[in-house]
């Protein structure tokens, strides 16, 4: 809960900074960035709710579980595709700077976001349709332990998701390898000193680590189901480990990579955080003085 609270504050401050300055929501790069921040904030909140519910209430109504699981799956699978889109945008800006304004526009960025939503919504919607067809109506009025493998338990769903996950994983991996290899080559060719090359390599390394961690979301459902089947007495521990590796750590890296490392966004973001902290410190003495006068 503390991790969720800290990341929620960071994400809200980023969204507020984005909305306060017109130059950000006219730039495709920052539109993709704020979409990723909003998606991750929603995903982290949903997953946190699921884990708290699973530890406190154990079982909840199947319909409520279905809504939570489907939305959590959609947001989880969106992040790697968003990062792949951001990788392509960065590749175009570095390798084709003269054509960037024609290739990367706001309408095309919004269209890409819609395509990502359609691609990531397809697996959970098909899971629901198969379950409605296979399960009796009483299944949706019962209570279950809210887990994907227990909710969508038909075997065909498992094989279908393996196909979807394999396709998504291959696409994101290819986008990662191709775009960042091109970016490194372009950075080396254009640089005049070792410092710029080192900075480019460090940025690529951080982006690569985050993408690799997010891509685990494609293989975790299948791997987690297999491990729980082999070690049913360790099901809670297995879910918690995957929760930390797949859902928490990548969300820590997102603000660092795209918030602090971007000079333009960092300037406005730190100004917003500074103004917020100053306003908070000014309120405290006023409240203290008011309390003393009342006493």
PyMOL commands that set and color helices and strands:
alter all, ss='L'
color gray80, all
select helices_A, chain A and resi 2-20+28-56+62-95+97-103+106-134+137-141+148-151+155-190+194-230+232-260+263-294
alter helices_A, ss='H'
color red, helices_A
select strands_A, chain A and resi 59-61+143-145
alter strands_A, ss='S'
color yellow, strands_A
deselect
rebuild
show_as cartoon
